[in-house]
Amino acid sequence: MPSKLLSPWMLRRLAIRNRICVSPMCQYSATDGMAAPWHLVHLGGMAAGGAGLVMAEATAVVPEGRISPGDLGLWSDAHGAALRPIAAFIADQGAVPAIQLAHAGRKAATARPWEGGAPLAPGQGGWPVKAPSTKPFAPGYPVPHAMTHEDMAAVVTAFAEAAQRALQAGFQVVELHMAHGYLLDSFLSPLANDRSDAYGGTLEGRARLPLEVARAVRLVWPEQWPLFARLSVVDWYPGGFTLDEAVTVAGWLQEAGVDLIDCSSGGMVPDAEIPFAPGYQTPFAAAIRERAGVPTGAVGMITEPVQAEHILVSGQADCVFIGRAMLRDPHWALRAAVVLGDRPPFAQPYHRAY
Ligand SMILES: Cc1cc2nc3c(=O)[nH]c(=O)nc-3n(C[C@H](O)[C@H](O)[C@H](O)COP(=O)(O)O)c2cc1C
């Protein structure tokens, strides 16, 4: 019996073999931003495991946009060359190679999670951080440099150049990271952005830089390939970014050429109270899809094939992004197909396991 989860779909002129997408997940395993064998095994395993789209982690468009010194980067052609075999392997498995482009803003320059994750001062392996305003992320985090118009123009250019390198490396989908309190999200949120110029204040002002980035990337990204944006639909904090605002921004992003909103939440402030539970962010994907009329991806504690199938069949999202469940089982898509009584997308060499 064919399932919706395993059904092929199209975005622009890109055919995707099923609706199971690997959520971008930092591996903190790069040196100077360069992809390593770990990234090939990590991403390649999930492509061989049957996912429809495999998204490489938050990849910094400039060195100072890395969350940690171990983040992937795409600020030079050499970085693109290191990613090329990975994109090729994912595509060879029949999955869509995708990459998330990012700038960490005021949450940049921290230690890897397994080294404590604390902010790293310049001199301890860190670097000065930039943000819309001088508000630090949390006590103990550095005071950011409030970005000038020149700084912002440079960020727009860096995203567009990284997208061009992603294309040359063989990726077919780019996702713009506008979530989790990182740079573009921090422009959207009144909790981080108290600018009084054209890049702050009203929603239009706060969305200006994210929209400039989206338009600049769309200009260099081929018309036939989709562009995604991940939003933190709410900050889960009083005075923060709201669902109503996200609906408006999603519409503006679509006008700017974004084809799908990947609906996440949180990350703007450390003490947000987030009601973690299975599928807790799915209502955001449903609301954006319904109210903004934009295709969406649901993400967050989607672990069971039946749960994922229900999200799609009930029209709450166009695809699901699977994160930690993919780390536990890179062949999650094969198992999902078996559970749903569908045909598992086995790689040829694995067929005898069916
Ligand atoms: C190890 C790890 C790294 C992550 N890195 C990123 C990232 O690079 N970009 C991003 O947007 N989200 C990142 N996330 C969030 C995931 O993409 C996902 O949204 C989140 O884990 C919730 O989905 P899940 O419950 O299926 O794991 C990361 C999560 C984990 C566990």
The ligand as an SDF file (V2000), in Angstrom:
LIG
                    3D

 31 33  0  0  0  0  0  0  0  0999 V2000
   23.3760   17.3090   17.0510 C   0  0  0  0  0  0  0  0  0  0  0  0
   22.3900   18.3200   16.5540 C   0  0  0  0  0  0  0  0  0  0  0  0
   22.8180   19.3500   15.7340 C   0  0  0  0  0  0  0  0  0  0  0  0
   21.9140   20.2880   15.2210 C   0  0  0  0  0  0  0  0  0  0  0  0
   22.3400   21.2290   14.3270 N   0  0  0  0  0  0  0  0  0  0  0  0
   21.4360   22.0030   13.6870 C   0  0  0  0  0  0  0  0  0  0  0  0
   21.8060   22.8110   12.5810 C   0  0  0  0  0  0  0  0  0  0  0  0
   22.9490   22.7740   12.1120 O   0  0  0  0  0  0  0  0  0  0  0  0
   20.8630   23.5900   12.0150 N   0  0  0  0  0  0  0  0  0  0  0  0
   19.5590   23.5950   12.4530 C   0  0  0  0  0  0  0  0  0  0  0  0
   18.7400   24.3330   11.9070 O   0  0  0  0  0  0  0  0  0  0  0  0
   19.1770   22.7920   13.4620 N   0  0  0  0  0  0  0  0  0  0  0  0
   20.0600   21.9890   14.0540 C   0  0  0  0  0  0  0  0  0  0  0  0
   19.6490   21.1050   15.0160 N   0  0  0  0  0  0  0  0  0  0  0  0
   18.2030   20.9490   15.2600 C   0  0  0  0  0  0  0  0  0  0  0  0
   17.6510   19.8110   14.3960 C   0  0  0  0  0  0  0  0  0  0  0  0
   17.7910   20.0920   13.0310 O   0  0  0  0  0  0  0  0  0  0  0  0
   16.1670   19.5680   14.7040 C   0  0  0  0  0  0  0  0  0  0  0  0
   15.4490   20.7170   14.3360 O   0  0  0  0  0  0  0  0  0  0  0  0
   15.9470   19.2620   16.1710 C   0  0  0  0  0  0  0  0  0  0  0  0
   16.8670   18.3170   16.6650 O   0  0  0  0  0  0  0  0  0  0  0  0
   14.5230   18.7660   16.4300 C   0  0  0  0  0  0  0  0  0  0  0  0
   14.2550   17.6280   15.6230 O   0  0  0  0  0  0  0  0  0  0  0  0
   14.3790   16.1090   16.2260 P   0  0  0  0  0  0  0  0  0  0  0  0
   13.4980   16.0490   17.4360 O   0  0  0  0  0  0  0  0  0  0  0  0
   13.8990   15.2530   15.0900 O   0  0  0  0  0  0  0  0  0  0  0  0
   15.8110   15.8890   16.5670 O   0  0  0  0  0  0  0  0  0  0  0  0
   20.5480   20.1910   15.5720 C   0  0  0  0  0  0  0  0  0  0  0  0
   20.1270   19.1810   16.4420 C   0  0  0  0  0  0  0  0  0  0  0  0
   21.0250   18.2390   16.9140 C   0  0  0  0  0  0  0  0  0  0  0  0
   20.5130   17.1260   17.7860 C   0  0  0  0  0  0  0  0  0  0  0  0
  1  2  1  0
  2  3  1  0
  2 30  2  0
  3  4  2  0
  4  5  1  0
  4 28  1  0
  5  6  2  0
  6  7  1  0
  6 13  1  0
  7  8  2  0
  7  9  1  0
  9 10  1  0
 10 11  2  0
 10 12  1  0
 12 13  2  0
 13 14  1  0
 14 15  1  0
 14 28  1  0
 15 16  1  0
 16 17  1  0
 16 18  1  0
 18 19  1  0
 18 20  1  0
 20 21  1  0
 20 22  1  0
 22 23  1  0
 23 24  1  0
 24 25  2  0
 24 26  1  0
 24 27  1  0
 28 29  2  0
 29 30  1  0
 30 31  1  0
M  END
$$$$
